Amino acid sequence: MSGWAIAGGVAVLIAATAAIAERRRNNRKNIDKVGFMPWPFIMVMALLFAAISIGLALKGF
């Protein structure tokens, strides 16, 4: 397995973690406890990196 495929898999796991964290943040009981992590931005960047790295892995780089 190439390094790009592994990096893409890790990026997908990070994106899934960010999606779960964003869902938990949206459904929190105490509306005044606001977090500071930009979960949507982290998720989008991780998915972008995953798409690029998996594409490179399929291309053979």
VEXRO-563088 format. One record per atom (N, C-alpha, C): x, y, z. Coordinates in steps of 0.02 Angstrom, whole numbers, plus 50000, padded with zeros to 5 digits. Example, Ala and Ser with C-alpha at 12.3 -4.5 7.8 and 13.67 -1.06 7.14 Angstrom:
! VEXRO-563088
ATOM    px    py    pz
ATOM 50660 49716 50390
ATOM 50615 49775 50390
ATOM 50660 49835 50390
ATOM 50642 49888 50354
ATOM 50684 49947 50357
ATOM 50645 50002 50394
***
This chain:
! VEXRO-563088
ATOM    px    py    pz
ATOM 50043 49941 50000
ATOM 50000 50000 50000
ATOM 50045 50062 50000
ATOM 50028 50109 49959
ATOM 50071 50168 49953
ATOM 50058 50217 50010
ATOM 50105 50262 50018
ATOM 50100 50312 50070
ATOM 50041 50359 50060
ATOM 50026 50373 49996
ATOM 49969 50417 49981
ATOM 49903 50386 50003
ATOM 49896 50321 49994
ATOM 49834 50288 50013
ATOM 49826 50288 50089
ATOM 49881 50278 50125
ATOM 49878 50281 50198
ATOM 49861 50351 50222
ATOM 49892 50401 50191
ATOM 49877 50471 50210
ATOM 49805 50488 50195
ATOM 49779 50462 50140
ATOM 49708 50474 50124
ATOM 49662 50441 50174
ATOM 49679 50381 50195
ATOM 49639 50346 50246
ATOM 49639 50382 50312
ATOM 49697 50408 50332
ATOM 49701 50447 50394
ATOM 49660 50511 50388
ATOM 49663 50542 50331
ATOM 49624 50603 50320
ATOM 49549 50589 50323
ATOM 49527 50532 50298
ATOM 49456 50514 50302
ATOM 49436 50503 50374
ATOM 49480 50472 50414
ATOM 49465 50462 50485
ATOM 49461 50530 50522
ATOM 49504 50576 50504
ATOM 49502 50643 50535
ATOM 49437 50678 50516
ATOM 49417 50672 50453
ATOM 49355 50703 50430
ATOM 49295 50673 50466
ATOM 49295 50607 50476
ATOM 49240 50575 50511
ATOM 49238 50598 50584
ATOM 49295 50604 50615
ATOM 49298 50628 50684
ATOM 49272 50700 50688
ATOM 49290 50742 50640
ATOM 49266 50811 50640
ATOM 49191 50814 50629
ATOM 49164 50769 50587
ATOM 49092 50768 50576
ATOM 49055 50748 50639
ATOM 49081 50699 50675
ATOM 49050 50678 50738
ATOM 49054 50734 50789
ATOM 49111 50767 50793
ATOM 49119 50822 50841
ATOM 49072 50880 50825
ATOM 49063 50895 50761
ATOM 49017 50949 50741
ATOM 48945 50931 50758
ATOM 48927 50869 50748
ATOM 48859 50847 50766
ATOM 48848 50852 50841
ATOM 48898 50832 50880
ATOM 48892 50837 50953
ATOM 48888 50910 50974
ATOM 48925 50954 50941
ATOM 48924 51025 50958
ATOM 48856 51056 50942
ATOM 48826 51035 50887
ATOM 48760 51061 50868
ATOM 48704 51036 50913
ATOM 48713 50978 50943
ATOM 48660 50948 50984
ATOM 48675 50953 51059
ATOM 48718 50999 51079
ATOM 48735 51004 51150
ATOM 48676 51029 51191
ATOM 48675 51010 51254
ATOM 48619 51029 51298
ATOM 48626 51101 51323
ATOM 48688 51121 51340
ATOM 48698 51188 51365
ATOM 48721 51232 51307
ATOM 48676 51274 51283
ATOM 48689 51315 51223
ATOM 48743 51367 51236
ATOM 48756 51384 51299
ATOM 48805 51435 51315
ATOM 48877 51409 51315
ATOM 48886 51343 51315
ATOM 48954 51315 51314
ATOM 48976 51306 51242
ATOM 49005 51360 51216
ATOM 49026 51360 51146
ATOM 49098 51336 51141
ATOM 49111 51292 51094
ATOM 49179 51267 51084
ATOM 49220 51315 51041
ATOM 49284 51301 51033
ATOM 49327 51345 50995
ATOM 49356 51311 50933
ATOM 49343 51247 50922
ATOM 49371 51212 50865
ATOM 49328 51224 50803
ATOM 49359 51241 50747
ATOM 49322 51251 50684
ATOM 49309 51184 50649
ATOM 49263 51143 50676
ATOM 49253 51076 50650
ATOM 49233 51074 50576
ATOM 49190 51117 50551
ATOM 49174 51113 50479
ATOM 49235 51126 50435
ATOM 49277 51174 50454
ATOM 49338 51188 50416
ATOM 49385 51129 50417
ATOM 49394 51098 50475
ATOM 49437 51040 50481
ATOM 49411 50983 50438
ATOM 49345 50973 50438
ATOM 49316 50919 50399
ATOM 49326 50931 50324
ATOM 49315 50992 50300
ATOM 49322 51007 50229
ATOM 49395 50999 50207
ATOM 49441 51024 50247
ATOM 49512 51019 50229
ATOM 49535 50946 50229
ATOM 49511 50906 50277
ATOM 49529 50836 50279
ATOM 49501 50798 50219
ATOM 49439 50814 50200
ATOM 49410 50781 50142
ATOM 49445 50802 50077
ATOM 49465 50865 50073
ATOM 49503 50887 50014
ATOM 49570 50851 50010
ATOM 49605 50847 50065
ATOM 49669 50812 50066
ATOM 49660 50738 50051
ATOM 49606 50708 50077
ATOM 49592 50637 50063
ATOM 49580 50626 49989
ATOM 49541 50669 49958
ATOM 49526 50661 49887
ATOM 49590 50667 49845
ATOM 49631 50716 49861
ATOM 49693 50726 49823
ATOM 49741 50667 49833
ATOM 49750 50646 49896
ATOM 49798 50593 49910
ATOM 49775 50526 49883
ATOM 49711 50511 49887
ATOM 49686 50448 49858
ATOM 49690 50450 49782
ATOM 49678 50509 49753
ATOM 49687 50516 49680
ATOM 49759 50504 49660
ATOM 49806 50530 49698
ATOM 49877 50518 49684
ATOM 49895 50445 49693
ATOM 49866 50413 49743
ATOM 49880 50342 49754
ATOM 49854 50300 49695
ATOM 49795 50317 49670
ATOM 49768 50280 49613
ATOM 49808 50293 49549
ATOM 49835 50353 49543
ATOM 49875 50371 49485
ATOM 49943 50336 49486
ATOM 49968 50321 49546
ATOM 50031 50285 49551
ATOM 50090 50326 49573
ATOM 50079 50385 49600
ATOM 50135 50427 49623
ATOM 50160 50404 49690
***
